[in-house]
Amino acid sequence: MDDAEFRRTRRRELVDDRVSGASQLARQALDSLAEFAGSCAADEPATLRAALLDFAEELQYTRPNMAPIHNLVQRWSDRVEALPDDDPAGFRRAAAEAAQELSDASVRAVEEVAAHTAALVGADATVITHSMSSTVHASFRLLARRGVRAIVSESRPGLEGRDQARQLDHLGIPVDFITDAELGHFSGHADVALVGADMLLADGALVNKAGTYLLALAARDRGIPFYVCCESFKQAPHGSTGFDLEAADPAELDAPRGRQITPHNVYFDITPARLIDARVTEDGVTRAGDAASS
C-alpha cells in the first residue's frame, strides 16, 4: 500500500479498537511509526522527517481521551526532531529504534506498577474491577498465587470485561462475572475496587471507561478503597473543567427506534479525585492524604 493508505489504515485501527487498553494502543501507535520509518517513500531527509512527524501528529489525536497515545508519540516526535539527517538510512533506523525503546519502557512501567499494586492489594482479597486494563491484568498475574478472587463487569458496550475475565480464568483466579448494573450490589462483596486509567487529569480526576465513576461511588458507599493503577505517562496537563469525553457510534447500543429517542454512547467518564483512595504508578503509591498534602 502507498503512504497515504498506510496512514489511513493505521489510524482507523486505533479508532476502531474498543477492547485494547490505552497503553496497548500507544504501543500499537509506536509500532506503526517504526514501520512507517522504514517504508515511507520519501527519500530526501527533510521530507522524510516531515512525513514521520505529520503521521505522528495524526496518531496523537486519534483517541483524545487516551493520554498514553498522545504522550508516548510526543516523546517519539521529540526524539525524531533531534536526530541528525545526514544519513537517510541511519535516520530511518534511529527513528524505528526510538519507537521500540519507548514501547519497551512502557512494558517495564506496567510491570513496575503491577508490583506496587499487588503489594497494596495484598493476599486473599476480593477485587472488583471494570473494563480491560493491562496494568490491572499484570497486577492480577502477581496476585494469582496469593488467594485473590475477582469480580469483573461486562463493561458494555465493548464487552472488554469478557476478555478480562477469560484472562483471569487462565491465571487460575476465581471470577464472578457480572453486568455493569450489578457493580453497586457486588461492591458489597469486595475488599477493594481496582481499575486502570486512560488518563489522569491535572486536578487528580480519572478518565476511564464509562461505568468507572459508578464503581467509585459504590466503593465509597460500601466502605471499600478505590484504587487506580497506571503508568505515569497517562498524566494530562489539563483538568476536568471543559474536558470533552469521547463518544462512539450509538449503533453499538442497539437502541429502540423512535422519533423522540436519542441514544448516547459516551465511552468514558470522569471520576473525581475525592473518590480515589490511592493512585499507583511505577514510582509507587500515592494515597489520597499524601496527594492533598503535596
C-alpha positions as CSV (number, residue, x, y, z in Angstrom):
1,M,0.0,0.0,0.0
2,D,1.2,3.6,-0.6
3,D,2.0,6.0,2.3
4,A,-1.5,7.6,2.4
5,E,-3.3,4.3,2.6
6,F,-0.9,3.0,5.2
7,R,-1.5,6.1,7.4
8,R,-5.3,5.8,6.9
9,T,-5.3,2.1,7.8
10,R,-3.3,2.5,11.0
11,R,-5.3,5.5,12.2
12,R,-8.5,3.5,11.6
13,E,-7.2,0.6,13.5
14,L,-6.7,2.8,16.6
15,V,-10.1,4.4,16.2
16,D,-11.9,1.1,15.8
17,D,-10.2,-0.8,18.6
18,R,-12.7,-0.7,21.6
19,V,-11.1,-3.5,23.5
20,S,-7.4,-2.8,24.0
21,G,-6.3,-0.6,26.8
22,A,-4.7,2.8,26.4
23,S,-1.1,1.7,26.9
24,Q,-1.5,-1.2,24.5
25,L,-2.9,1.2,21.8
26,A,0.0,3.6,22.5
27,R,2.5,0.8,21.8
28,Q,0.5,-0.1,18.7
29,A,0.9,3.5,17.5
30,L,4.7,3.3,18.2
31,D,4.8,0.1,16.1
32,S,3.1,1.9,13.3
33,L,5.6,4.7,13.4
34,A,8.5,2.3,13.5
35,E,7.1,0.5,10.4
36,F,6.4,3.8,8.6
37,A,10.0,5.0,9.3
38,G,11.2,2.1,7.2
39,S,8.5,2.1,4.5
40,C,7.9,5.8,3.9
41,A,8.5,6.7,0.2
42,A,10.2,10.0,1.0
43,D,14.0,10.0,0.1
44,E,15.1,13.5,1.0
45,P,15.9,13.7,4.7
46,A,13.9,16.8,5.4
47,T,10.9,15.4,3.6
48,L,11.2,12.1,5.4
49,R,11.3,13.8,8.8
50,A,8.3,15.9,7.9
51,A,6.3,12.9,6.8
52,L,7.1,11.0,10.0
53,L,6.2,13.9,12.2
54,D,3.0,14.5,10.3
55,F,1.9,10.9,10.8
56,A,2.8,11.1,14.5
57,E,0.6,14.1,14.9
58,E,-2.3,12.3,13.2
59,L,-1.9,9.3,15.6
60,Q,-1.7,11.6,18.6
61,Y,-5.3,12.8,18.2
62,T,-7.0,9.6,17.1
63,R,-8.2,8.8,20.6
64,P,-8.2,12.1,22.5
65,N,-9.2,10.5,25.9
66,M,-6.2,8.2,25.9
67,A,-3.2,10.1,27.2
68,P,-0.6,7.4,26.6
69,I,-1.1,7.7,22.8
70,H,-0.5,11.4,22.9
71,N,2.3,11.4,25.4
72,L,4.4,8.5,24.1
73,V,4.0,9.6,20.5
74,Q,5.1,13.1,21.5
75,R,8.2,11.7,23.2
76,W,9.0,9.9,19.9
77,S,8.4,13.0,17.9
78,D,10.8,14.9,20.2
79,R,13.5,12.3,19.6
80,V,12.9,12.3,15.8
81,E,13.2,16.1,15.7
82,A,16.7,15.8,17.3
83,L,18.0,13.1,15.0
84,P,20.8,14.0,12.5
85,D,19.6,13.6,8.9
86,D,22.9,13.4,7.1
87,D,22.4,9.6,6.7
88,P,18.8,8.8,5.5
89,A,19.2,5.0,6.2
90,G,20.6,5.7,9.6
91,F,17.8,8.2,10.3
92,R,15.2,5.5,9.5
93,R,16.9,3.0,11.8
94,A,17.2,5.5,14.6
95,A,13.5,6.5,14.3
96,A,12.4,2.9,14.4
97,E,14.7,2.2,17.4
98,A,13.3,5.2,19.3
99,A,9.8,3.8,18.9
100,Q,10.9,0.4,20.1
101,E,12.7,1.9,23.1
102,L,9.6,3.8,24.2
103,S,7.5,0.7,23.7
104,D,9.8,-1.3,25.9
105,A,9.8,1.4,28.5
106,S,6.0,1.3,28.6
107,V,6.1,-2.5,29.2
108,R,8.6,-2.1,32.0
109,A,6.4,0.6,33.6
110,V,3.4,-1.7,33.5
111,E,5.4,-4.4,35.4
112,E,6.6,-1.9,38.0
113,V,3.1,-0.6,38.5
114,A,1.8,-4.1,38.9
115,A,4.4,-4.9,41.6
116,H,3.4,-1.8,43.7
117,T,-0.3,-2.6,43.2
118,A,0.0,-6.3,44.2
119,A,1.7,-5.2,47.4
120,L,-1.0,-2.7,48.1
121,V,-3.9,-5.1,47.5
122,G,-2.3,-7.9,49.4
123,A,-3.2,-11.6,49.7
124,D,-6.7,-13.2,50.0
125,A,-8.5,-10.1,48.7
126,T,-11.6,-10.0,46.6
127,V,-11.1,-7.4,43.9
128,I,-13.8,-5.8,41.9
129,T,-12.8,-4.2,38.6
130,H,-14.3,-2.7,35.5
131,S,-13.1,-2.6,31.8
132,M,-9.9,-4.0,30.4
133,S,-6.5,-2.8,31.7
134,S,-3.0,-4.1,31.1
135,T,-1.8,-2.8,34.5
136,V,-4.8,-4.4,36.3
137,H,-4.1,-7.7,34.5
138,A,-0.4,-7.6,35.3
139,S,-1.3,-6.9,39.0
140,F,-3.7,-9.9,39.0
141,R,-0.9,-12.0,37.5
142,L,1.3,-11.3,40.5
143,L,-1.7,-11.9,42.9
144,A,-2.8,-15.2,41.3
145,R,-1.0,-17.3,43.8
146,R,-2.0,-15.2,46.8
147,G,-5.6,-16.4,47.1
148,V,-7.3,-13.4,45.4
149,R,-10.7,-13.5,43.8
150,A,-12.1,-11.2,41.2
151,I,-15.4,-9.6,40.4
152,V,-15.4,-8.5,36.7
153,S,-18.1,-6.5,35.0
154,E,-19.0,-6.9,31.3
155,S,-18.1,-3.3,30.5
156,R,-20.6,-2.6,27.8
157,P,-20.9,-1.8,25.0
158,G,-17.5,-3.1,24.1
159,L,-17.7,-6.1,26.4
160,E,-14.0,-6.0,27.1
161,G,-14.7,-7.3,30.6
162,R,-15.3,-10.7,28.9
163,D,-11.6,-10.7,27.8
164,Q,-10.5,-9.7,31.3
165,A,-12.5,-12.5,32.8
166,R,-11.1,-15.1,30.4
167,Q,-7.5,-13.9,31.1
168,L,-8.0,-14.1,34.9
169,D,-9.6,-17.6,34.5
170,H,-6.4,-18.7,32.7
171,L,-4.4,-17.4,35.6
172,G,-6.5,-19.7,37.9
173,I,-8.3,-16.8,39.7
174,P,-11.9,-17.4,40.6
175,V,-14.0,-14.9,38.8
176,D,-17.6,-13.7,39.4
177,F,-18.7,-12.2,36.1
178,I,-21.5,-9.5,36.4
179,T,-23.4,-7.0,34.4
180,D,-22.4,-3.3,34.8
181,A,-25.7,-2.7,36.5
182,E,-24.6,-5.1,39.3
183,L,-21.5,-3.1,40.2
184,G,-23.2,-1.4,43.1
185,H,-24.5,-4.7,44.6
186,F,-21.3,-6.7,44.2
187,S,-19.1,-3.9,45.6
188,G,-20.5,-5.1,48.9
189,H,-18.8,-8.4,48.3
190,A,-15.4,-7.0,47.6
191,D,-12.5,-5.8,49.7
192,V,-11.1,-3.4,47.1
193,A,-12.1,-1.8,43.8
194,L,-9.2,-1.6,41.3
195,V,-9.2,0.0,37.8
196,G,-6.7,1.1,35.3
197,A,-6.8,4.6,33.6
198,D,-7.0,6.0,30.2
199,M,-5.9,9.4,31.5
200,L,-5.1,11.1,34.8
201,L,-6.1,14.8,34.8
202,A,-4.2,17.6,36.5
203,D,-6.8,18.0,39.2
204,G,-6.5,14.4,40.2
205,A,-9.6,13.2,38.4
206,L,-9.6,9.9,36.4
207,V,-10.8,9.3,32.9
208,N,-11.6,5.7,32.2
209,K,-14.3,3.5,30.6
210,A,-17.8,4.7,31.3
211,G,-19.1,3.0,34.5
212,T,-15.8,3.6,36.5
213,Y,-17.4,6.7,38.2
214,L,-20.4,4.5,39.3
215,L,-18.0,1.9,40.7
216,A,-16.1,4.6,42.6
217,L,-19.4,5.8,44.1
218,A,-20.4,2.3,45.0
219,A,-17.0,1.6,46.6
220,R,-17.3,4.8,48.7
221,D,-20.8,3.9,49.8
222,R,-19.7,0.3,50.7
223,G,-16.6,1.5,52.6
224,I,-14.0,-0.2,50.4
225,P,-11.0,1.5,48.9
226,F,-11.0,2.6,45.3
227,Y,-7.5,2.3,43.7
228,V,-6.2,3.4,40.3
229,C,-3.1,1.8,38.8
230,C,-1.5,3.1,35.7
231,E,1.8,4.4,34.2
232,S,2.9,7.9,35.0
233,F,2.8,8.9,31.3
234,K,-1.0,8.8,31.5
235,Q,-0.9,12.1,33.2
236,A,-2.5,15.0,31.3
237,P,-1.7,18.7,31.8
238,H,-5.3,19.9,32.0
239,G,-8.1,19.4,34.5
240,S,-11.7,18.2,34.1
241,T,-13.2,21.6,33.5
242,G,-14.4,21.7,29.9
243,F,-13.0,18.3,29.2
244,D,-14.7,16.6,26.2
245,L,-15.4,12.9,26.6
246,E,-15.0,10.6,23.6
247,A,-18.2,9.1,22.2
248,A,-18.7,6.1,19.9
249,D,-21.3,5.1,17.3
250,P,-24.7,4.9,19.1
251,A,-25.5,1.9,16.8
252,E,-23.5,-0.2,19.2
253,L,-26.3,0.2,21.8
254,D,-29.0,-1.3,19.6
255,A,-31.3,1.3,21.0
256,P,-35.0,1.2,20.3
257,R,-36.1,3.4,17.4
258,G,-38.5,6.3,18.0
259,R,-38.9,9.9,17.0
260,Q,-38.2,11.1,20.5
261,I,-35.4,8.6,21.3
262,T,-31.8,9.8,21.2
263,P,-29.2,7.1,22.0
264,H,-25.9,8.2,23.6
265,N,-22.7,6.1,23.6
266,V,-20.2,8.1,25.6
267,Y,-17.3,5.7,26.1
268,F,-15.6,7.3,29.0
269,D,-16.5,9.1,32.3
270,I,-14.6,11.2,34.8
271,T,-14.2,10.0,38.4
272,P,-13.4,13.0,40.7
273,A,-10.2,12.9,42.8
274,R,-12.3,12.8,46.1
275,L,-13.4,9.3,45.3
276,I,-9.9,7.9,44.6
277,D,-8.2,6.5,47.7
278,A,-4.8,5.7,46.1
279,R,-3.0,6.1,42.8
280,V,-0.3,3.6,41.8
281,T,2.3,4.3,39.2
282,E,5.8,2.9,38.5
283,D,7.0,5.5,41.1
284,G,5.0,3.9,43.9
285,V,1.7,4.5,45.8
286,T,0.2,8.0,46.4
287,R,-2.6,7.9,48.9
288,A,-5.4,10.5,48.9
289,G,-4.0,12.2,52.0
290,D,-0.5,12.3,50.5
291,A,-1.9,13.9,47.3
292,A,-3.8,16.5,49.3
293,S,-0.7,17.5,51.3
294,S,1.7,17.6,48.4
